[in-house]
């Protein structure tokens, strides 16, 4: 069997794509909040009042997403699975009225008790979010341990939440 080695041109193209991905990620994350997580209290779509304080001995996930974001739709099942075992604040950015969000959430099997409508963009601004999805992993002491912009697998979320909870 004769295995053909990739050409120098193919290797350079691959390296350029990887470099472009890292440059875009760095640009998306440049203004995100670091250090102590901003504290806020808000109402969920179910009418419950929820705050951004992590639970004792457990990390908190603050997840910014939008109904118009294709990657967010792909990631929805991951977030819903996590919300069974972890405190998750699911913040919808620029996604319409509460009624429109409730309809979207029901159509996509989403929990209403952890979705916050940030239609004004005030929470996104507080965290410096410019791209969706953006996820903040808050440790039990209230510090931002990790930040991710873009798609994350369920396993990726669980590992970061476990690590932040230590």
Beta strands, then each sheet from edge to edge (+ up, - down):
strand 1: 41-43
strand 2: 49-51
strand 3: 60-65
strand 4: 87-93
strand 5: 115-118
strand 6: 134-138
strand 7: 144-149
sheet 1: 1+ 2-
sheet 2: 5+ 4+ 3+ 6- 7+
end
